[in-house]
């Protein structure tokens, strides 16, 4: 019964218990010791450091917003031996690259700055050498690969990314590196100056033979951004791949080069999306969110590809695609995809 009272807050101790406790209290209290210097330092210095970090981050973002951060100082920070300074510098450079990409100014483009590219690439390579990889290292590599993907300095960043792509022991790192290459290749293609790097093309073709469908569909997307006989020949094979996303990305790549060889795949992709409509309301976790994002982007790319080839369509193919895009627009709950499908529907109908 006493044990039950001790463990249960609903059973407070009896008055007799309190008397017994008072009797057992020693008459002489232990001496009071003055606080040590170390204790005083912990008491005042640690909160001060926390405040300093918070203020520093606040000032950093304030400077970023006003454009007052000097990229040279941040490059020096990335090369610091202090890990806190180093990662703060890397974050600042990534933010500056984002801001510069959205700027319409005529000043030097930071994405092409070799010093920024070298500093971030060196940090990426150094972080890759950490073993074993823990969750923090994986997050750092994810961040850095995306930062490299913001750069338009392929001569600096591609060797490090190619090395990461060729790794077989870390599928997550390979995925991040392929995404970075796709970002760089995509911007180059949009500028009308597509990449022409035989070493990179060879590395991506090697990945396209992977047994991992994620590797293959990322490789197919990148090969579609690199106009070359080798890439085109590999896309011809990938359009017959067993994975729908790989086939669709290969078909999109062929369409970019004016080829209609992937048209049957677009019909297949639209039919699949009609049978399994995209609906953001059913997304419950990160994995489903990633799948939703990838399917939505893929279908929107397929719609763009069909629009590019619109003048090359036979009357029969045009009617089949018109029916499918109408059904796709009706079925999907993704607003962007619905609008894009409607636009293609009207274009195919000649409205």
PLY file of the C-alpha trace (Angstrom):
ply
format ascii 1.0
element vertex 351
property float x
property float y
property float z
element edge 350
property int vertex1
property int vertex2
end_header
0.00 0.00 0.00
2.86 2.39 0.87
4.53 1.62 -2.48
1.31 2.45 -4.29
1.14 5.83 -2.48
4.76 6.64 -3.35
4.25 5.98 -7.05
0.77 7.39 -7.42
0.18 11.18 -7.19
-3.42 10.47 -6.19
-2.19 9.08 -2.86
-0.39 11.93 -0.99
1.79 11.02 1.98
0.11 10.89 5.43
0.99 13.45 8.07
2.89 10.76 9.94
5.14 10.25 6.96
6.03 13.94 6.88
6.95 13.87 10.59
9.19 10.88 10.00
10.98 12.69 7.16
11.63 15.71 9.37
13.10 13.49 12.10
15.57 11.98 9.61
16.80 15.40 8.36
20.33 16.04 9.67
20.73 18.85 12.18
23.88 20.13 10.41
23.52 21.19 6.77
26.45 20.68 4.37
28.63 23.75 3.84
27.68 26.07 1.02
30.38 26.27 -1.66
30.80 29.44 -3.74
30.15 28.97 -7.49
33.23 28.11 -9.51
34.57 30.22 -12.34
33.57 27.48 -14.79
30.00 27.55 -13.54
29.83 31.32 -13.95
31.20 31.02 -17.50
28.56 28.42 -18.38
25.86 30.54 -16.81
26.62 33.67 -18.79
28.79 32.72 -21.79
26.70 29.89 -23.28
23.46 31.94 -23.40
25.51 34.78 -24.87
26.81 32.46 -27.61
23.30 31.29 -28.40
22.11 34.86 -28.69
25.14 35.70 -30.85
24.35 32.84 -33.25
20.70 33.90 -33.52
21.69 37.52 -34.13
24.32 36.40 -36.65
21.79 34.39 -38.66
19.34 37.29 -38.51
21.98 39.72 -39.76
23.06 37.28 -42.46
19.57 37.03 -43.93
19.14 40.77 -43.57
22.31 41.32 -45.56
21.23 38.78 -48.15
17.97 40.62 -48.62
19.76 43.93 -49.11
22.52 42.47 -51.32
25.26 43.56 -48.96
26.93 40.16 -48.48
30.32 39.99 -50.21
30.70 36.68 -52.07
34.48 36.84 -51.56
34.04 36.85 -47.80
31.68 33.88 -48.03
34.18 31.97 -50.18
36.78 32.57 -47.47
34.25 31.37 -44.89
33.65 28.14 -46.82
37.39 27.47 -46.64
37.55 28.18 -42.90
38.68 25.48 -40.49
35.75 26.36 -38.24
32.83 24.10 -39.29
30.21 26.62 -38.14
31.78 29.39 -40.21
32.25 27.03 -43.15
28.62 25.91 -43.35
27.34 29.42 -42.69
29.37 30.53 -45.71
28.03 27.67 -47.85
24.45 28.60 -46.89
25.11 32.25 -47.74
26.54 31.35 -51.16
23.57 29.11 -51.95
21.19 31.92 -51.01
23.18 34.38 -53.11
23.07 32.04 -56.10
19.28 31.80 -55.77
18.93 35.57 -55.53
21.29 36.11 -58.47
19.33 33.65 -60.64
16.18 35.69 -60.05
17.91 39.00 -60.73
17.58 40.72 -64.10
20.69 42.83 -63.59
23.63 42.93 -65.96
26.31 42.44 -63.31
28.53 39.35 -63.18
26.51 36.15 -62.88
27.56 34.42 -59.66
26.58 31.03 -61.12
29.52 31.36 -63.53
31.99 32.58 -60.90
34.89 30.07 -60.79
35.93 30.96 -57.23
32.45 30.23 -55.87
32.31 27.01 -57.90
35.72 25.90 -56.64
34.91 26.62 -52.99
31.60 24.73 -53.02
33.07 21.86 -55.06
35.98 21.51 -52.63
33.56 21.35 -49.72
31.46 18.74 -51.57
34.53 16.57 -52.21
35.75 16.98 -48.62
32.34 16.06 -47.21
32.17 12.99 -49.47
35.37 11.70 -47.88
33.74 11.44 -44.45
33.17 7.83 -43.46
30.96 6.28 -42.45
28.11 8.45 -43.74
25.69 9.44 -41.02
22.42 11.32 -41.30
24.12 14.71 -40.92
26.66 13.96 -43.66
23.93 12.77 -46.02
21.99 15.99 -45.42
25.13 18.06 -46.06
25.80 16.24 -49.34
22.18 16.75 -50.38
22.50 20.48 -49.72
25.87 20.78 -51.47
24.82 18.82 -54.55
21.86 21.17 -54.96
24.21 24.13 -54.53
26.45 22.72 -57.28
23.36 22.30 -59.44
22.84 26.08 -59.23
26.24 26.71 -60.80
26.97 27.18 -64.49
30.63 26.24 -64.28
30.63 22.68 -65.65
34.39 22.57 -66.07
34.75 22.95 -62.29
31.80 20.99 -60.90
31.36 18.13 -63.39
34.45 16.10 -62.38
33.20 15.97 -58.77
29.62 15.19 -59.84
30.77 12.54 -62.33
32.78 10.87 -59.58
29.69 10.84 -57.35
27.56 9.47 -60.20
29.97 6.59 -60.72
29.78 5.54 -57.07
27.88 2.31 -56.53
27.87 2.17 -52.74
25.62 5.20 -52.19
22.44 5.30 -54.29
21.21 8.47 -52.55
24.39 10.37 -53.42
24.15 9.23 -57.05
20.55 10.46 -57.20
21.56 13.90 -55.86
24.48 14.15 -58.31
22.28 13.19 -61.28
19.73 15.81 -60.20
22.48 18.44 -60.10
23.67 17.53 -63.60
20.06 17.69 -64.84
19.69 21.21 -63.39
22.87 22.42 -65.11
22.08 20.67 -68.41
18.52 22.02 -68.36
19.63 25.63 -68.04
22.23 25.18 -70.76
19.60 23.74 -73.10
17.21 26.62 -72.38
19.97 29.13 -73.18
20.37 27.51 -76.59
23.87 26.27 -75.73
23.38 22.60 -74.78
26.21 20.77 -73.11
28.72 18.96 -75.29
30.82 16.95 -72.87
31.76 13.48 -74.13
33.03 12.36 -70.72
29.76 13.34 -69.06
27.71 11.74 -71.84
29.63 8.50 -71.42
29.05 8.53 -67.64
25.31 9.13 -68.06
25.01 6.37 -70.68
26.69 4.00 -68.22
24.12 4.94 -65.55
21.29 4.36 -68.06
22.21 0.66 -68.00
21.65 0.46 -64.23
19.28 -2.09 -62.77
17.75 0.72 -60.70
14.79 2.30 -62.53
15.42 5.63 -60.77
18.93 5.76 -62.23
17.62 4.96 -65.70
14.84 7.54 -65.79
17.16 10.28 -64.47
19.76 9.29 -67.07
17.14 9.32 -69.85
16.09 12.85 -68.87
19.69 14.12 -68.95
20.51 12.41 -72.26
17.56 14.25 -73.78
19.32 17.52 -72.94
22.62 16.51 -74.59
22.22 16.44 -78.37
24.77 13.95 -79.65
24.63 10.77 -81.78
25.57 8.66 -78.74
22.83 10.16 -76.55
20.25 9.87 -79.35
21.09 6.21 -79.96
20.73 5.43 -76.26
17.37 7.24 -76.10
16.16 5.05 -78.96
16.86 2.02 -76.77
15.46 3.55 -73.57
12.13 4.33 -75.22
11.61 0.55 -75.07
12.63 0.27 -71.38
10.51 -1.72 -68.96
9.92 1.30 -66.71
7.26 3.81 -67.85
9.03 6.86 -66.38
12.23 5.89 -68.20
10.35 5.38 -71.47
8.56 8.72 -71.07
11.76 10.66 -70.29
13.43 9.06 -73.30
10.44 10.01 -75.48
10.59 13.60 -74.20
14.30 13.71 -75.05
13.64 12.45 -78.56
10.90 15.06 -79.00
13.32 17.83 -78.01
15.37 16.80 -81.03
12.30 16.76 -83.29
11.81 12.99 -83.32
8.30 11.44 -83.25
9.61 8.01 -82.27
8.32 8.40 -78.71
4.71 9.33 -79.52
3.27 5.91 -78.53
4.83 6.38 -75.07
3.00 9.68 -74.57
-0.29 7.95 -75.27
0.66 5.27 -72.74
1.64 7.85 -70.11
-1.64 9.77 -70.55
-3.69 6.55 -70.33
-1.85 5.59 -67.13
-2.58 9.01 -65.60
-6.27 8.67 -66.52
-6.45 5.23 -64.87
-4.56 6.51 -61.80
-5.42 10.21 -61.55
-3.11 12.54 -59.69
-4.73 13.97 -56.57
-2.71 16.03 -54.06
-5.40 15.42 -51.43
-4.39 11.77 -51.06
-0.72 12.49 -50.36
-0.01 11.34 -46.81
3.76 11.08 -46.43
7.10 12.15 -47.93
7.36 9.13 -50.21
3.93 9.79 -51.69
4.74 13.48 -52.04
7.91 12.63 -53.99
6.02 10.23 -56.24
3.29 12.83 -56.84
5.88 15.48 -57.73
7.77 13.19 -60.13
4.61 11.99 -61.91
3.28 15.53 -62.23
6.53 16.86 -63.71
6.80 13.89 -66.05
3.27 14.32 -67.41
3.73 18.05 -67.87
6.93 17.36 -69.82
5.03 14.84 -71.95
2.37 17.45 -72.71
5.06 19.96 -73.73
6.67 17.34 -75.96
3.39 16.56 -77.74
2.83 20.28 -78.27
6.31 20.59 -79.79
5.47 17.77 -82.23
1.93 18.96 -82.92
2.60 19.84 -86.56
4.13 16.41 -87.16
1.07 14.44 -86.01
-0.98 12.35 -88.40
-4.76 12.92 -88.35
-5.33 9.60 -86.58
-2.65 10.27 -83.95
-3.98 13.77 -83.37
-7.48 12.43 -82.67
-6.20 9.79 -80.23
-4.12 12.35 -78.36
-7.03 14.81 -78.32
-9.25 12.21 -76.68
-6.56 11.29 -74.13
-5.73 14.87 -73.17
-9.43 15.65 -72.73
-9.82 12.66 -70.40
-6.59 13.57 -68.60
-7.78 17.14 -67.97
-11.08 15.79 -66.63
-9.47 13.17 -64.39
-6.52 14.93 -62.76
-6.85 16.95 -59.57
-3.46 18.61 -60.02
-4.33 22.22 -61.03
-1.16 22.88 -63.06
-1.44 19.59 -64.91
-5.16 20.15 -65.54
-4.55 23.61 -67.05
-1.71 22.36 -69.22
-3.77 19.40 -70.46
-6.65 21.75 -71.32
-4.32 23.99 -73.30
-3.04 21.02 -75.31
-6.61 19.78 -75.76
-7.66 23.11 -77.33
-4.51 23.25 -79.45
-5.08 19.74 -80.83
-8.73 20.61 -81.52
-7.60 23.68 -83.44
-9.43 26.10 -81.14
0 1
1 2
2 3
3 4
4 5
5 6
6 7
7 8
8 9
9 10
10 11
11 12
12 13
13 14
14 15
15 16
16 17
17 18
18 19
19 20
20 21
21 22
22 23
23 24
24 25
25 26
26 27
27 28
28 29
29 30
30 31
31 32
32 33
33 34
34 35
35 36
36 37
37 38
38 39
39 40
40 41
41 42
42 43
43 44
44 45
45 46
46 47
47 48
48 49
49 50
50 51
51 52
52 53
53 54
54 55
55 56
56 57
57 58
58 59
59 60
60 61
61 62
62 63
63 64
64 65
65 66
66 67
67 68
68 69
69 70
70 71
71 72
72 73
73 74
74 75
75 76
76 77
77 78
78 79
79 80
80 81
81 82
82 83
83 84
84 85
85 86
86 87
87 88
88 89
89 90
90 91
91 92
92 93
93 94
94 95
95 96
96 97
97 98
98 99
99 100
100 101
101 102
102 103
103 104
104 105
105 106
106 107
107 108
108 109
109 110
110 111
111 112
112 113
113 114
114 115
115 116
116 117
117 118
118 119
119 120
120 121
121 122
122 123
123 124
124 125
125 126
126 127
127 128
128 129
129 130
130 131
131 132
132 133
133 134
134 135
135 136
136 137
137 138
138 139
139 140
140 141
141 142
142 143
143 144
144 145
145 146
146 147
147 148
148 149
149 150
150 151
151 152
152 153
153 154
154 155
155 156
156 157
157 158
158 159
159 160
160 161
161 162
162 163
163 164
164 165
165 166
166 167
167 168
168 169
169 170
170 171
171 172
172 173
173 174
174 175
175 176
176 177
177 178
178 179
179 180
180 181
181 182
182 183
183 184
184 185
185 186
186 187
187 188
188 189
189 190
190 191
191 192
192 193
193 194
194 195
195 196
196 197
197 198
198 199
199 200
200 201
201 202
202 203
203 204
204 205
205 206
206 207
207 208
208 209
209 210
210 211
211 212
212 213
213 214
214 215
215 216
216 217
217 218
218 219
219 220
220 221
221 222
222 223
223 224
224 225
225 226
226 227
227 228
228 229
229 230
230 231
231 232
232 233
233 234
234 235
235 236
236 237
237 238
238 239
239 240
240 241
241 242
242 243
243 244
244 245
245 246
246 247
247 248
248 249
249 250
250 251
251 252
252 253
253 254
254 255
255 256
256 257
257 258
258 259
259 260
260 261
261 262
262 263
263 264
264 265
265 266
266 267
267 268
268 269
269 270
270 271
271 272
272 273
273 274
274 275
275 276
276 277
277 278
278 279
279 280
280 281
281 282
282 283
283 284
284 285
285 286
286 287
287 288
288 289
289 290
290 291
291 292
292 293
293 294
294 295
295 296
296 297
297 298
298 299
299 300
300 301
301 302
302 303
303 304
304 305
305 306
306 307
307 308
308 309
309 310
310 311
311 312
312 313
313 314
314 315
315 316
316 317
317 318
318 319
319 320
320 321
321 322
322 323
323 324
324 325
325 326
326 327
327 328
328 329
329 330
330 331
331 332
332 333
333 334
334 335
335 336
336 337
337 338
338 339
339 340
340 341
341 342
342 343
343 344
344 345
345 346
346 347
347 348
348 349
349 350
